[in-house]
Amino acid sequence: MPTRVPLLRSHALVVVWVTVNGTADLRIAVDSGSVFTIISQRAAARTGLTLSGPFHQIPLVTAERVTAPVTLGRLDSLQIGAVSLQNVEAGIAQLPAVLDIDGILGLSFLRHFRVTFEFDTASLVLREPPPAGRASR
């Protein structure tokens, strides 16, 4: 059964409400071009979010430049609508304030689903992927 999540009105970004670690409700931009899920430093400080290990550092590459290294760890849980994943790889990084978002939902979460953007209904639709070895129709 697909999970339909309403898109929030925001500049030109696709934004949804996400619950992180069961307590923090954040406005997160959905970005299928981002490998990792990133929580803004402001949102992490405001909500007391922390990551658990194992930790490793990567350079954060944006369309404009390579930024300072970001430490990646794990979020205990990340929930969108009725869908929840445990142990999601994520980082905490400074995001431009002009974006007016609490983070970026990247492939570390999205790759677990068949993802559809339905702009006519202002919905993000998440479906379970087909079983391995079976093509979707």
Secondary structure, 3 states (H helix, E strand, C coil): CCEEEECECCCCCCEEEEEECCCEEEEEEECCCCCCEEEEHHHHHHHCCCCEEEEEEEEEECCCCEEEEEEEEEEEEEEECCEEEEEEEEEEECCCHHHCCCEEECHHHHCCCEEEEECCCCEEEEECCCCCCCCCC
